[in-house]
Amino acid sequence: SGGILQAVEYLNEKGTGHKTILIFSDLKEDLEEGYVREFDLELSGFDVIALNVTKLRSDNIDPREYMDRLEYWQSRIEEGGGSWRVINDMDRLERVLGE
């Protein structure tokens, strides 16, 4: 969430016409005790694309963990007014960015 917040601030500051945030991550936040990441994200007008989301070793044991992370982030992004996509085929990325 910190990376998304930084990307939002940067793209807003630059005044870009099209706002796309690309995420390369396993989507799991490993935070030390006391760190807070539950805050509203203002993502109206932003496209957020998670690319080739890394599966964790624990996902092989219980694939629901992977699906839960995807669902959690989709919910956060869409509740903030943004659009969410997951792309696992990197060859498809060029077509998506050209839309």
Secondary structure by P-SEA (a helix, b strand, c coil): caaaaaaaaaaaaacccbbbbbbbcccccccccccccccccccccbbbbbccccccccccccaaaaaaaaaaaaaaaaaacbbbbbbccccaaaaaaac
